[in-house]
Amino acid sequence: MEKPRGKDSFSLLYRTGFRINYALLHVMGPAALTPETDPRIRAKKEYERRRELHRAWKAHARSE
């Protein structure tokens, strides 16, 4: 399994940007939206997807 890169990267830069973006959306984002259109929920799901991919890569790397 190769290390996730590009749109699947879970780098420090991505994590920092996510936290800043998530905080700004919480303070200045749109009012309550449906779960399908809420940018905070979409950002959180993308973060969790990348985190799980990174964890799977780490577990695979440890097992070799």
CYANA upper distance limits for C-alpha pairs under 8 A (distance plus 0.5 A):
  1 MET  CA     57 TRP  CA      7.06
  1 MET  CA     60 HIS  CA      7.50
  1 MET  CA     61 ALA  CA      8.34
  2 GLU  CA     57 TRP  CA      7.77
  3 LYS  CA     54 HIS  CA      8.22
  3 LYS  CA     57 TRP  CA      6.85
  4 PRO  CA      8 ASP  CA      5.83
  4 PRO  CA      9 SER  CA      5.67
  4 PRO  CA     10 PHE  CA      8.00
  4 PRO  CA     53 LEU  CA      7.87
  4 PRO  CA     54 HIS  CA      7.29
  4 PRO  CA     57 TRP  CA      8.09
  5 ARG  CA      9 SER  CA      4.94
  5 ARG  CA     10 PHE  CA      8.42
  8 ASP  CA     50 ARG  CA      6.27
  8 ASP  CA     53 LEU  CA      8.17
  9 SER  CA     14 TYR  CA      7.94
  9 SER  CA     50 ARG  CA      7.27
  9 SER  CA     54 HIS  CA      8.31
 10 PHE  CA     14 TYR  CA      6.53
 10 PHE  CA     15 ARG  CA      7.16
 10 PHE  CA     50 ARG  CA      6.41
 10 PHE  CA     51 ARG  CA      6.99
 10 PHE  CA     54 HIS  CA      7.02
 11 SER  CA     15 ARG  CA      6.80
 12 LEU  CA     16 THR  CA      6.56
 13 LEU  CA     17 GLY  CA      6.57
 14 TYR  CA     18 PHE  CA      6.49
 15 ARG  CA     19 ARG  CA      6.79
 16 THR  CA     20 ILE  CA      6.85
 17 GLY  CA     21 ASN  CA      6.47
 18 PHE  CA     22 TYR  CA      6.34
 18 PHE  CA     43 ALA  CA      8.06
 18 PHE  CA     47 TYR  CA      8.08
 19 ARG  CA     23 ALA  CA      6.57
 20 ILE  CA     24 LEU  CA      6.69
 21 ASN  CA     25 LEU  CA      6.58
 22 TYR  CA     26 HIS  CA      6.63
 22 TYR  CA     40 ARG  CA      6.76
 22 TYR  CA     43 ALA  CA      7.84
 23 ALA  CA     27 VAL  CA      6.83
 24 LEU  CA     28 MET  CA      6.14
 24 LEU  CA     29 GLY  CA      7.21
 25 LEU  CA     29 GLY  CA      4.51
 25 LEU  CA     30 PRO  CA      7.92
 25 LEU  CA     39 PRO  CA      8.15
 25 LEU  CA     40 ARG  CA      6.93
 26 HIS  CA     40 ARG  CA      7.86
 30 PRO  CA     38 ASP  CA      8.49
 32 ALA  CA     38 ASP  CA      8.06
 33 LEU  CA     37 THR  CA      6.68
 33 LEU  CA     38 ASP  CA      5.78
 34 THR  CA     38 ASP  CA      6.50
 35 PRO  CA     41 ILE  CA      7.09
 36 GLU  CA     41 ILE  CA      8.47
 36 GLU  CA     42 ARG  CA      8.15
 37 THR  CA     42 ARG  CA      8.26
 38 ASP  CA     42 ARG  CA      6.96
 39 PRO  CA     43 ALA  CA      6.52
 40 ARG  CA     44 LYS  CA      6.63
 41 ILE  CA     45 LYS  CA      6.66
 42 ARG  CA     46 GLU  CA      6.73
 43 ALA  CA     47 TYR  CA      6.64
 44 LYS  CA     48 GLU  CA      6.67
 45 LYS  CA     49 ARG  CA      6.60
 46 GLU  CA     50 ARG  CA      6.71
 47 TYR  CA     51 ARG  CA      6.57
 48 GLU  CA     52 GLU  CA      6.61
 49 ARG  CA     53 LEU  CA      6.76
 50 ARG  CA     54 HIS  CA      6.60
 51 ARG  CA     55 ARG  CA      6.63
 52 GLU  CA     56 ALA  CA      6.59
 53 LEU  CA     57 TRP  CA      6.74
 54 HIS  CA     58 LYS  CA      6.69
 55 ARG  CA     59 ALA  CA      6.61
 56 ALA  CA     60 HIS  CA      6.63
 57 TRP  CA     61 ALA  CA      6.59
 58 LYS  CA     62 ARG  CA      6.70
 59 ALA  CA     63 SER  CA      6.77
 60 HIS  CA     64 GLU  CA      7.11
